Amino acid sequence: MVIEDIKKRALHRTKIIEGQLRGIEKMIENDDYCVDIITLSLAVQKSLGSLNKLLVENHLRTHVTHQYEAGGDEREAAVAELVRIFELSNRG
């Protein structure tokens, strides 16, 4: 389940990312200046970070809330998921 406001913002963010990726593709095809391509690539990464933030917010407000209220194994599963997301976000 996705909260309607978050869903709207996340979809908007994906459209922006899609356009940025098309821009990178054109820049590469046109042999544009490498630093310009890298700058746009970094902007895409920042946009993906914003999208991830929205998705984590939704997950916390919906699924994690439910899992914590359920307690027991579900609560432990929520903790494990959040730890895994944290670990994935800190790789690099």
N, C-alpha and C positions, 0 to 999 in steps of 0.2 A: 504494500500500500504506500502510495506517495501522497503527501500532503499537497493539496491543489496549488497553493502559492509556490511551494518549493518545486513542484513539477513544472509550473510555468517558467520559473526562473532557470531551472536546469535545461529545459528544452531551448530556451533563448540562448543560453551559454553554448549548447551544442551547435546551434546555427552559426554562432560567431566562430567557434573552433573550425567548423566545416569551411567557412569562408577563408579563414586564415590558412588552412591547409591547402586549399586551392591556390591561394596567393603564393605560397611557398613553391608549389609545383610549377606555376607559371614563371616564377623568378628563376628556378633552376633551368627550365626549358629555355629561357631567354638569356642564360649565362649572366645573370645579374651579379652585382658585387657581393662577394661572400659574406662580408660583415652585415650587409642588409638582409641577406637570407637568414643568417644566424640570429639577428635581432628579431625577426618575425618568428623564428623557431622558438626563441626564448619566450616570446609573447604567448605562443601556443601552450607552452609548458605552464605559464602562469594561469592561463585560462583553464587548463585541465585541473590545476590546483583549486581554482574557484569552484569548478564543477564537483570535484571530490568533496570539498567542504560542504556544499549543499547536500550531497548524497549522504555524507556522514551525519549531518544535522537531521535529515529525514529519518535515517536509521535509528538515531538516538531517541527521537521523539515518538517513533512508532514501535518498531520491533524490540529495541532494547528495553523500552519502558514495559512492554508486555512481558518480555523474558524475565525482567527483574521482579515484576509482580507475581509471576508464576513461581519463582524461587527454584531451589534445588538444582537439578541438572540444566534446566533452561537458563538459569542465572549464570551458571558456570560456562555454558556455551556462549552466552553474550560476552562475558569477560574474555574468553578465548578468541572470539572474533575480533574484538576491539584490539587486543594485543597483536593479533596477526596483521590487522590493518596498520597499526602503529609501526610494526616491524617493516612492512612493505614500503611504507612512506619514508622510512629512514634509510633505505638502501640506496646506494648510489655512489 
